[in-house]
Amino acid sequence: AQTVTQSQPEMSVQEAETVTLSCTYDTSENNYYLFWYKQPPSRQMILVIRQEAYKQQNATENRFSVNFQKAAKSFSLKISDSQLGDTAMYFCAFMKQDFNKFYFGSGTKLNVKP
Amino acid sequence: DVKVTQSSRYLVKRTGEKVFLECVQDMDHENMFWYRQDPGLGLRLIYFSYDVKMKEKGDIPEGYSVSREKKERFSLILESASTNQTSMYLCTTRFYNEQFFGPGTRLTVL
């Protein structure tokens, strides 16, 4: 079975600073996908960033980047220049290559302070 | 843009009632999913469907059933609601390796 662990239930960061959210996962698969999703308060879940396991290069999307360590089964999210709009729940997720199931972590609540 | 809609944002029901949660998508995606989201537990898969009239149990199917009579509509049914089914329910569709989320239904069972 696949498991996804987010060990930080809640984090705070000052506006304009950098914060890193941690995620580890457990799988025996070699090919899979990893995701970070953002759920703003009372709003819809949206995709932040996606990483294919077969790609060694870390994915980046503007201020968001990941540190993907396949051997260590670690997938952390770095948010640079934090903005008030980054305040949200962040979920790490794993999907096998058969696409039929996503496995989610328990979430990290990020609070960006002015 | 893909649109996934859910019939209610907030719902309050009584113990023992039969509850229907509806999800509709407009992008002709074959795969649809129902999750429940609880604090500290993340999202847990209840059921998914990969085609009309096809369904598969997820990780926590007990107390739930589903219906997919048309491709665009995927319904979650609580046959006899209980207080431990108070939760946020999220419907999603999947296309290739991307998932699209509905806004969620916050269900309270009294």
Chai-1 contact restraints between the chains, C-beta under 6 A:
chainA,res_idxA,chainB,res_idxB,connection_type,confidence,min_distance_angstrom,max_distance_angstrom,comment,restraint_id
A,Y33,B,N97,contact,1.0,0.0,6.0,A-B,restraint_1
A,Q44,B,F101,contact,1.0,0.0,6.0,A-B,restraint_2
A,Q44,B,P103,contact,1.0,0.0,6.0,A-B,restraint_3
A,M45,B,F101,contact,1.0,0.0,6.0,A-B,restraint_4
A,F104,B,G42,contact,1.0,0.0,6.0,A-B,restraint_5
A,F104,B,L43,contact,1.0,0.0,6.0,A-B,restraint_6
A,G105,B,G42,contact,1.0,0.0,6.0,A-B,restraint_7
A,S106,B,G40,contact,1.0,0.0,6.0,A-B,restraint_8
A,S106,B,L41,contact,1.0,0.0,6.0,A-B,restraint_9
A,S106,B,G42,contact,1.0,0.0,6.0,A-B,restraint_10
A,G107,B,G42,contact,1.0,0.0,6.0,A-B,restraint_11
